[in-house]
Amino acid sequence: MKKVVVGLSGGVDSSVAALLLQQQGYEVIGLFMKNWHDDSVVISRECPWLEDSNDALIVAEKLGIPFQTVDLSAAYKERIVDYMFREYQQGRTPNPDVLCNREIKFDLFLKMALQLGADYVATGHYCRKDAVTGTDGQPIYRLLAGADPNKDQSYFLCQLDQEQLSRALFPIGHLQKSEVREIAAAHGLITAGKKDSQGLCFIGKVRLPEFLQQKLQPREGEIVEVPATASQYQVQPPAFANRAEELAYYAEKTSYAPEDGKVVGRHQGAHYFTIGQRKGLDVGGTPEPLFVIQTDVERNIIYTGQGKAHPGLYRRALFVKDADLHWVRPDLALAPDGSMEVQARIRYRQELQQACLYKIEGGLYVDFAQPQSAITEGQFVAWYLGEELVGSGVIA
């Protein structure tokens, strides 16, 4: 009998994942990961880890499977939280959920499971996997979108590699969310009607400014409003010698200076804000809402523009450095001057966008058919061939 360790989070998805694996004949073990101790920045009513841990225990007892809580908080702080602080300090916006899957669930947690003699680890992600046979006769694992288009979570797993995928099971990826809740209710699982958590991976819902203020000190600066005319898309582009030169032009973010606009307010630290952000600016009196179009953490200035259509929010292309480039399917990796038509997204839940990958020495350009709003440094771009996620990278 194959043994599988399920990451029981105390939610309905992982509960049903454990149930389905048990029905399929696996020997199932439930583990709850405790990754955070500091409740001072957690909105505890929303997602207290203690309640989640108790719910996970009740589900395990209902299913009659072994259960234990493992404390991974030291590694989580080092690999996820400290990384988040470093990225925000540099004016970048990290994605802790993608990192949590790569560094915690499918690295530390996976190694722990293997030490327990498990063959696989399983999670309640809405995604699927299958395998094709490579030219050497060995299996190549494919990461596929979840069957429920409203819940597809393949993006969060965009940094997994072939070894991690070979050990991963996604038991609910073929189901709709409504079906998962029905299964939980039919089997009397306490999590059947539980709301989905919206917070950081295994921390809960945090007050992000307070979370960041643990390490990043408030620093008052100016909010500058830039008119729509101050954008590279408002001028005629130069003649390009080649494709790489053209993509470098369209991937470069617009640089603003204080004289490009007018001061409309004050803020408590440019490193607390991200491109595309609307809330938290506390500037009124404009015909349309202000959005962050650029941050300058060195000079501590936030540049803003009016309305979702402000051209300063948009870029046609982005760049991923080689060091930050990851192929879930290494057999499909591009060589320099190679290109590939794909669909891509730059954030979770974004509709897939038509794009072309173009590889150069040192990195890869993602060139979108339509300019994209709020391309944000530090976030992940993921690209797909049909329903298969084949690669990803950190936006430079």
C-alpha positions in Angstrom: 0.0 0.0 0.0 1.4 3.4 -1.0 1.8 5.9 1.8 1.0 9.6 1.4 1.4 12.5 3.8 -1.3 15.2 3.4 -0.8 18.8 4.4 -3.9 19.3 6.5 -4.4 23.0 6.8 -7.8 22.9 8.6 -9.6 23.9 5.4 -12.1 22.1 3.3 -9.8 21.5 0.3 -7.1 19.6 2.2 -9.8 17.7 4.2 -11.4 16.3 1.1 -8.0 15.6 -0.4 -7.2 13.3 2.5 -10.7 11.7 2.3 -10.3 11.0 -1.5 -6.8 9.5 -1.1 -8.1 7.2 1.7 -10.9 6.1 -0.6 -8.4 5.4 -3.3 -6.6 2.9 -1.0 -3.6 5.0 0.1 -2.3 4.9 3.7 -2.8 8.5 4.7 -1.0 10.5 7.4 -2.2 14.1 8.2 0.3 16.8 9.1 -0.5 20.4 10.1 2.3 22.9 9.5 2.7 25.6 12.1 4.7 28.3 10.4 4.1 31.4 12.5 4.2 32.4 16.2 3.8 36.2 16.2 0.0 36.9 16.6 0.6 40.6 17.0 0.3 41.2 13.2 -2.3 38.6 12.5 -6.0 39.5 12.3 -6.7 36.6 14.6 -10.4 36.5 14.2 -10.0 35.9 10.5 -7.6 32.9 10.5 -6.2 31.8 13.9 -3.8 29.0 13.4 -4.9 27.3 16.6 -8.5 27.0 15.3 -7.2 25.6 12.0 -5.0 23.1 13.8 -8.0 21.9 15.8 -10.1 21.6 12.7 -7.4 19.5 11.0 -7.2 17.3 14.1 -11.0 16.7 14.1 -10.9 15.8 10.4 -8.0 13.4 11.0 -10.0 11.7 13.8 -13.1 11.5 11.7 -11.1 9.8 8.9 -9.2 7.6 11.4 -5.8 8.7 10.2 -2.6 9.5 12.2 -2.1 13.2 12.8 0.5 15.5 14.1 1.5 19.2 14.1 5.0 20.1 12.9 6.6 23.4 13.7 8.4 24.8 10.7 8.4 28.4 11.9 12.1 28.9 12.1 12.6 27.8 8.5 9.5 29.8 7.4 11.0 32.9 8.9 14.3 32.4 7.2 13.1 31.3 3.8 9.9 33.3 3.4 9.5 36.2 5.9 13.1 37.4 5.8 13.0 37.2 2.0 9.8 39.3 2.0 11.4 42.0 4.1 14.4 42.1 1.8 12.3 42.4 -1.3 10.0 45.1 0.1 13.1 47.0 1.3 14.3 47.1 -2.3 11.0 48.3 -3.6 10.0 44.9 -5.0 6.8 43.0 -4.3 7.4 39.3 -3.5 4.8 36.5 -3.7 5.1 34.5 -0.5 2.5 31.8 -1.6 4.6 30.7 -4.5 7.7 30.6 -2.3 5.9 28.7 0.4 5.1 26.0 -2.0 8.6 25.8 -3.4 10.5 26.2 -0.1 8.2 24.7 2.5 5.5 22.4 1.3 7.4 20.7 -1.5 10.9 21.0 0.1 11.0 20.8 3.9 7.6 19.2 4.2 8.3 16.7 1.4 11.6 15.7 3.0 9.8 15.2 6.3 7.3 13.0 4.5 10.0 10.9 2.8 11.6 10.4 6.2 8.3 9.0 7.5 8.5 6.5 4.7 5.9 8.2 2.5 5.8 7.8 -1.3 4.0 11.1 -1.9 2.9 14.3 -0.4 -0.6 15.7 -1.2 -2.2 19.1 -0.9 -5.6 20.6 -1.6 -4.5 22.7 -4.5 -6.8 23.1 -7.5 -4.4 21.8 -10.1 -3.7 18.5 -11.8 -0.7 16.6 -13.0 0.0 13.8 -15.5 3.0 12.3 -17.2 4.2 11.9 -20.8 7.1 9.7 -21.9 10.3 11.5 -22.8 12.7 10.6 -25.6 14.8 8.6 -23.1 11.8 6.6 -22.1 11.5 8.3 -18.7 8.4 10.0 -17.5 8.1 13.8 -17.8 5.6 15.2 -15.4 3.2 17.9 -16.5 1.6 20.6 -14.2 -2.0 21.2 -15.4 -4.5 23.9 -14.6 -7.3 22.9 -12.2 -10.7 21.9 -13.7 -12.5 24.7 -11.9 -11.4 27.9 -13.8 -12.4 30.1 -10.9 -10.1 28.2 -8.5 -7.2 27.1 -10.7 -4.1 27.4 -8.4 -1.4 26.1 -10.8 0.2 29.6 -10.7 1.1 29.1 -7.1 3.0 25.9 -8.0 4.9 27.5 -10.9 8.3 27.0 -9.3 8.0 23.2 -8.8 10.5 21.0 -10.5 10.3 17.5 -12.0 11.5 15.8 -8.8 8.9 17.6 -6.6 6.1 16.9 -9.1 7.0 13.2 -9.2 6.2 13.1 -5.5 3.1 15.3 -5.5 -0.6 14.4 -5.6 -3.4 16.9 -6.2 -6.5 14.8 -5.4 -9.1 17.6 -5.9 -7.8 19.2 -9.0 -10.4 17.5 -11.2 -13.3 18.9 -9.1 -15.2 22.1 -8.9 -15.1 23.9 -5.5 -18.9 23.3 -5.1 -18.3 19.5 -5.5 -15.5 19.6 -2.9 -17.9 21.2 -0.4 -20.6 18.7 -1.2 -18.2 15.8 -0.7 -17.2 17.2 2.7 -20.8 17.7 3.8 -21.8 14.2 2.7 -19.0 12.7 4.8 -19.7 14.9 7.9 -16.4 16.8 7.8 -16.4 19.8 10.1 -14.7 21.9 7.4 -17.5 21.5 4.8 -18.8 25.1 5.2 -15.7 26.8 6.4 -14.7 30.0 4.6 -11.5 29.9 2.5 -8.5 31.7 4.2 -7.3 34.7 2.4 -4.0 35.3 4.2 -0.3 34.5 3.7 0.5 30.8 3.3 -0.1 29.1 6.7 0.1 32.4 8.6 -3.4 33.8 8.1 -4.6 37.2 7.3 -2.1 39.8 8.3 -2.1 43.6 8.4 0.7 44.0 5.9 1.9 47.5 6.8 2.2 46.4 10.5 3.8 43.2 9.4 6.4 45.1 7.4 6.9 47.7 10.1 8.5 44.9 12.3 11.6 45.5 10.2 11.0 48.3 7.8 10.8 51.6 9.7 8.3 54.3 8.7 9.9 57.1 6.6 7.8 60.0 5.6 8.0 61.0 1.9 6.1 62.7 -0.9 3.3 61.4 -3.1 3.6 62.8 -6.6 0.8 62.8 -9.2 2.0 62.4 -12.7 -0.2 63.4 -15.7 -1.0 60.8 -18.3 1.2 62.5 -20.9 4.4 61.6 -19.1 4.8 58.0 -20.4 7.0 56.3 -22.9 3.8 55.1 -24.7 2.9 58.7 -25.5 6.0 59.2 -27.7 7.0 57.7 -31.0 9.3 54.7 -30.4 12.8 54.8 -31.9 13.9 52.6 -34.8 15.1 49.2 -33.5 18.1 47.3 -34.8 16.8 43.9 -33.8 14.1 42.1 -31.8 16.1 42.1 -28.5 16.6 45.9 -28.7 12.8 46.4 -29.3 11.9 44.2 -26.3 14.4 45.9 -24.1 12.7 49.2 -24.9 9.2 47.9 -24.1 10.3 46.0 -21.0 12.0 49.0 -19.4 9.8 50.7 -16.8 9.3 54.4 -17.1 11.5 56.4 -14.8 9.9 59.4 -13.2 11.3 62.5 -11.5 9.6 64.8 -9.0 9.4 67.6 -11.7 7.2 65.2 -13.9 4.2 65.9 -11.6 3.0 67.7 -8.5 3.1 66.8 -4.9 -0.4 65.8 -3.7 0.2 64.1 -0.4 2.6 62.4 2.1 3.2 58.7 2.8 5.0 56.7 5.6 7.4 54.8 3.4 7.7 54.0 -0.3 8.6 50.4 0.6 5.1 49.8 1.9 3.5 50.3 -1.6 3.3 48.4 -4.8 2.6 49.2 -8.4 -1.2 49.3 -9.1 -2.1 49.9 -5.5 -5.0 52.2 -4.9 -5.8 51.8 -1.2 -3.8 53.5 1.6 -2.8 56.6 -0.3 -5.3 58.8 1.5 -5.3 61.5 -1.2 -8.7 62.8 -2.2 -10.1 65.4 -4.5 -9.1 63.9 -7.8 -11.7 63.2 -10.6 -10.5 59.6 -10.8 -8.9 57.5 -8.0 -5.1 57.6 -7.8 -3.1 54.5 -8.5 0.6 53.9 -7.7 2.4 53.8 -11.0 6.0 53.7 -9.7 7.9 53.7 -6.4 11.4 55.1 -5.8 12.6 53.6 -2.5 16.0 55.4 -2.6 14.4 58.8 -2.8 11.3 57.6 -0.9 8.8 59.0 -3.5 5.6 57.4 -4.7 4.5 58.3 -8.2 0.8 58.1 -8.9 -1.6 58.6 -11.8 -5.4 59.0 -12.1 -7.5 56.1 -13.2 -7.0 52.5 -14.2 -6.3 53.6 -17.8 -3.3 55.8 -16.9 -0.5 54.8 -19.4 2.1 54.8 -16.6 0.4 51.6 -15.3 1.1 49.7 -18.6 4.0 47.9 -20.2 4.1 45.6 -23.2 7.0 43.4 -22.1 8.9 42.2 -19.1 12.3 40.6 -18.5 13.3 37.6 -16.4 17.0 37.1 -15.5 18.6 33.7 -16.1 19.1 33.3 -12.3 15.4 33.7 -11.8 14.2 31.6 -14.8 12.6 28.2 -14.0 11.3 25.6 -16.4 8.8 23.1 -15.0 9.4 21.3 -18.3 13.2 21.6 -18.8 12.9 19.7 -22.0 11.1 22.7 -23.5 13.6 25.3 -22.3 14.6 27.8 -25.0 18.1 28.3 -26.3 19.3 31.9 -27.0 17.4 33.5 -30.0 14.7 30.8 -29.4 11.1 31.9 -29.2 7.8 30.4 -28.1 4.2 31.5 -28.4 2.5 31.0 -25.0 -0.2 32.3 -22.8 1.0 34.0 -19.6 -0.2 35.6 -16.4 1.6 38.0 -14.1 -0.6 37.4 -11.0 -3.0 34.8 -9.6 -6.5 34.9 -11.0 -5.5 37.0 -14.0 -6.9 35.8 -17.3 -4.3 34.2 -19.4 -2.8 36.6 -21.9 -1.3 35.9 -25.4 2.4 36.4 -25.3 5.7 35.4 -27.0 8.8 34.3 -25.1 12.1 35.4 -26.5 15.4 34.1 -25.1 18.6 36.1 -25.1 22.0 35.6 -23.3 21.3 36.4 -19.7 17.6 36.0 -19.6 14.2 35.9 -21.3 11.7 38.5 -22.5 7.9 37.9 -22.2 6.3 40.1 -24.9 2.6 40.5 -24.5 0.1 41.0 -27.4 -1.5 43.7 -25.3 0.2 46.0 -22.8 -0.3 44.7 -19.2 -1.3 46.7 -16.2 0.9 46.8 -13.1 3.8 44.6 -14.1 5.5 44.4 -10.7 9.1 43.6 -9.9 9.5 40.6 -7.6 6.2 39.0 -8.7 6.2 35.8 -10.7 5.2 35.5 -14.4 4.0 32.0 -15.4 3.5 30.8 -18.9 1.4 28.0 -20.3 1.0 25.9 -23.4 -2.8 25.2 -23.4 -3.7 24.0 -19.9 -0.1 23.1 -19.0 2.1 25.4 -17.0 5.6 24.9 -18.5 7.7 27.6 -16.8 7.9 30.8 -14.7 10.3 33.5 -13.5 10.7 36.4 -11.2 9.9 39.7 -12.9 13.1 41.9 -13.0 
